[in-house]
């Protein structure tokens, strides 16, 4: 069966030569081709239908792939590719658990993770592990539940959702996300996807869950990160206006594509009056400050003009912690008559009032120094 599997993988590589997406950038700035197996894994993840060579695989593997794909609704995009990848990793996870069954933390990761002292011990194991396999074995206990045998059934619910909301276990989950390879984080995304879009959006507004979503945005595979961003953008305004969610949206802007950034920009422009709401101003304004820092010039101008069109809005923004920073960026973005109008709205008295305030401030500093 190993020979058949190897023949199938080699055949796939020969029929599908490496594309530009399979090329990575080295630390020295040179362009080098990815490892063939990494390239295969990357390309296969995007397969929506089973290739012809699947018929050469052992019947046991074919049955598991079919079951996994059906569980994920095979008609969806990339259904087969993710199912195949998960079954392959499932076969290896049993060997990993057996290999590390003698470790002191074996079958105790979940119980330790929920304790203030134990969660630090598990994080230390993840940091000090000599091999990636050991880190993966620890993480798999969060997926499978203390290393319990799941009978090879893929996509079974684990402890990810519970860890995401736990005051101690969330630190262990964050550490797993940051130390594991990108391709080994699939089980985290899968459990979140099982919960559905609304629960993912709820996690972005959770006190601890917002940290997990941010780590996934930073460390996850590009295709799964894009899916996560699209899910968050469907509820962008509610997340932006939340005390914890706004940090997720600021992080999202660093990982998003230009099209995704534009979607968020238009959502903010359509709901620009929320900035005038005293309860939500501070959080939405923080996202606006971020988007004004990373957006293209024309995008900044669009948002600045939308703010300028609402009478009295800049004045309200100028009186809050993040709002005054956003108002300053509006002034720097606009030019000509629009800049003067924004300045008048913000200060309410033109150059004379501004200059008088500067003089008063200089006088107070002089008195203080004296």
N, C-alpha and C positions, 0 to 999 in steps of 0.2 A: 504493500500500500504506500510506503514511503517513496518507492521508485516511481509509482504512478503519479503521486502528488508532485514529485520533482519534475517529471516529464511535463505535467500540465503547466507548472509555473514557468519552466523554460520555454515551452511553446508560446505561452502568453507574451513573454518578453520578446521573442523573435518576431511575432506578428504585430507587436505594438512597440516600435522603437521609442527611446526616450524623447520626450518633448521638452519645450523650454521650461515648463513648470517643474521638471525633475532636476533642474540645475540649481545648485545652492551657491551662496557666496561665502568664501572662506574668510577667516579673520584678517588675512593679508590683503583682502580686496580682490583676489583672483576669482575667476569663475571656474568651478569644478563640478563634475558630474556627480550626482548623488549615488550612493551604494545601490546596486541593482535591486536588492530586496526592498529597500526603502522606496525606490522609484516604483516598484510593482505595487507596494502597499498604497502609495499615494494615488496611483492611477486607478487601482481596483476599487477604491472607496467611492469613486464616482460612477460605478457601473450600476445601471438600473435594471438590467436583465442578465440572466445567467448565460455566460459564454458557452460555446459548444463543448469545450474541454471539461466542463463540470461532470459530464457523463463518465469520464475516466476515473473519477475519484471513488474511493471506497463507499459502499452503500450507506454505511453508518454516517459518514460525513455528509453525504447528499441529503439524508433524512434530517439531520440537525440543521443544515443550511435552509432547507425548505421550511422547517418549523420556525426558525428564527425570522426568516423573511416574511412568513405569514403573520407572525406576531407584530411585525413592524408595518404590515400592510404593503405588500410587494409592489403595488402600483405606485407608491410614492417614489419621489426622486431618490436615487442612490440606494434603493431598498436592498438589492442583492449585494452590492459592494460592502455595505456596513454589516450585513448578516454574515457574509463569508469571513470578514476580518474578525468578527466577534467569536465565531465558532473556532477559528484557528487559535485565538488567544485563550479561549476556554480550555482547549486541550492542553495548552502549556501551563495554565494556572494550577491545575492539579499537580503537575510535576513540581512547580515552585513550592506549593504548600508542603508537599512531601519532603522536599529538599531542606526546608527550614522548620520542619516539625519539631526539632529538638531545641529551637531557640526559646529563651525564657518568655518572650512575648507571644509565642505561638498560641492561637485561639484565645488571646486575651486583649487584643488590640481595641476592640469596641468597648469593653468594660473599662479598660485603662483610660481611654480617650474621654470618657465622661467624668473623670475625676481631676481635680485641680493639680494634683501631683502627677498622676498617671499620664495626663496629656503631655506634660513636659518630658516625661521619660520616652514616650512614643516619638515625639518630635526629635529627641536626641538620637534615637535609633535611626530615624530617617536621615538626619544630618551626617551621622558618623558611619553609615553603611559604606562598605568598601566597593560593593557592586550594585549595579542598577537592579539586578534580579531581587536582591534583598529588599530594596525599597518597594518594588512592585509587589512582593509577597506581603508586606505590611499593608499596602493599599488595598490588596485584594480582600483582606479581611473586612474592610469597610464595605466593599462591594457585596461579599457573600455572607457576611455575618459571622465573625469569629472563626473563619476558615471552614464553615460547615459545608458538607458536600451537597451540591445542588443537582447532582445527577446530570451535569453537562447541559442543563437547560439555560439557554442564553436569555439575556434581557430580564433576569429575575430581579425583583426589587431588593435593594440592600439597605445600608445605613446612611447613604449619602444625604438624603433629605432630612433625616433626624440630626445628623452631624451639622448640617447647615444651620440649624436653629438652636444648637446646643451651645451654652456659654463657654464650654471647654473643648468639646469635640470639633468645633469650627476651626480652632487653631491647628489641630491635627490634619483636617481636610485641606486647609490652606497650605500647610507644609507639603502634603502629598502633591498638590497641584504644582507647586514651585520646583520640586526636586525630580518629579517623574518626567520622562520623555513626553513630548506632545502627543504622540500616537497612543500612549498608555493611558491617556485621560478620557478615552472614549466612554468608559463606564460611568463617569461622572455626568457627562452630557446626556447619556442615554437615560439615566434615572430621572434627571430633570425633565427631559422630553416626555417621559411617561406621565409626569404630573400635569402636563399641559401648559399652554402659554400663560394662562391667568396665574397659575402658581409660580411660574418663573418670574413674572412681573411682581408678584407678591414678595418673592425672595429678594428682589432688588430693593424693596422697601423695608426689608427686615433688618433689625439691629445687627445681627450677625450674618444673615444671608447676603447682605450687600457686599461683604468682604469676599465671600466665595465667588459671587458673580464677577467682581473686579479681577480676582486672580485668574478666573477662566478667560476673561477678555484678554488678559496679558499673556497667558501661557498656553492657551488651547490651540488645536489645529485650525488653520485659516478657514477651512470650509465650515467647521462647526461654530467658530466664532462669528462668522457672517450670519449663520442661522440664528444665533443667540442675539446678535445686534438687531436683526429684523424683528424678532419677537419683542424686544424691549421698545423698539420704535413705535409699535402699535399702541403703546400706552405711554408715550414719551412725556406728555404734559403732566400727568399725575405723578410720574416718577421724578421729573424735574422739580416739582413743587413739594417734594417730600424731604424731611430732615436727613434721611439716610440715602434715599434714592438719588438725590442730586449728585452725590459723589460717584455713583455708578455712571450717570450720564456724562459727567466730566471725563471719567476714564474712557468711556465709550468713544469720545471724540478723538482720543489718541490712537484708537485701533480701527476706526471706521474708514470706509472708502469715501471718496468725494460725493458719490451719489447718496450714500447713507447720511453723510453730514448735511447735505442739502435737504433731505427729508426732515431732519430735526430742525433745521433752520426755518423751513416753511411752517412747521408745527408751532414754533415759537412766534413767528410773525402772525399767524392766524389767532393766537391766543395772547397777544402782547399785553392786553389789559390786565392779565393776571399779575403783572409786575407791579401794578398799582394797588394790589391787595396786600394789606399790612401783614397778614398771616403767611402769605406765600411769596412775598416780594423777595425776601432774603435768599430763598433757595433757588427760585427761578433766575434771579439776578446772578447768582454764582455760576450757573450754567451759561448765562449770556456772556459773562466775563471770559469764560473758557473758550466759547465758540468765537468770540471776537479776537482771541489770541491765535487760533489755529486756522480760521477760515481764510479763503481767498479775498482779495481786495473787493471784488464786486459783491461777494456775499456779505461782507461787513457793511457795505453801503446800503444794501437792501434792508438789513436788520436795523441799522441806525435810522433810516428814513421811516420805517414802521414805528419806531419808538417816538420819533419826532412828530408824527401825525396825531398822536393822542395828547390833547391839551393837558398840561400840568403833570404829565407822567415823569418827565426828567426831574422836575422839582422833587417829587416823591422819592424817586430813586436816589437822588443826591443825599437824602437824609438817612440812608441805611448803610450797613457795613459793606455789603457787596454791591449794593446799588450804586454807590458813589463811584466805585471803580468802573462799573459798566458805563456810567454817564461820562466819565473822563474819556473812555475809549470812543464813545459816540462823538465827542468833541474833536478827537484826533482824526476820526475817520471822515467826517463831513468837511466840505470846503465851501468857500464863497458865502452866498446868502444863507445857505442851509446851516453853515457853521455859526453864523451870527444869530440866526433864529434859535438854534440849540443853546447857545450861550445866554441869550436873553431869557429863555424858559428856565434854564438851570439857576441863574443868579438873580433874575428878575429886575435888573437895573442897568444893564449895559456895563461899559468900561468904567464909568465913574464909580459905581458901587464896588466893583471888583478892586479898583485901585485903592479906594478908601479902606477896604478890608485888609489889603496888603499893608498899608501904612499903619493901621492899628495893630496888626500882628508884629510888625517891626518895632513899634513903640513898646509893646509888652515885652518883647525879648530884650530890649535895651534896659528896661527897668529891672528885669530879672537878673541880668548880668551885673548891673550896678549894685 
